[in-house]
Amino acid sequence: MANSEVWLESLITATPQEGRALAIMMARKTIGAIQTDPEKRKQMRPEYADDTVQLTSSAQVVAIEFQTIAQANNYWKNEK
């Protein structure tokens, strides 16, 4: 990866909601790393914006990222 920007300091979050937001960011960063041309991403958006299969696949990626974050946070075990 050419970009040396550190954007992921930790997988530890204070709450599950913060963990979910981090999972979404991780998924978006992954897409940006795979398709580095922002114009191409913009051109492709109409192709998947109304495609339920592709949208469901995107949700699955977020769910997998969230699973990783939840494990890193010990499933927020100390939350009351």
C-alpha positions, 0 to 999 in steps of 0.5 A: 500500500503506497499510502503511509498515513496511519489511520488505525491506531487501535481496534479498541473502542469504548462502546459497540457503537464506536466499534461498528463505526470503526468497522464501517471505516475499515471497510471503506478504507479497504475499498479505497486501497483496492480501487485507488482512483476516486473517479472510478469509484464515483463512476461505479457507484450507480452500478451498486447503489441499487443492487441488493446483492452488492449492498448485502455483500458490503454489509457482510464485509462490515460485519466481518470487520465488526467481528474482529473489533468485537473480539479485540474488545473482549465483546465489551465484557465490562459494559453494564 
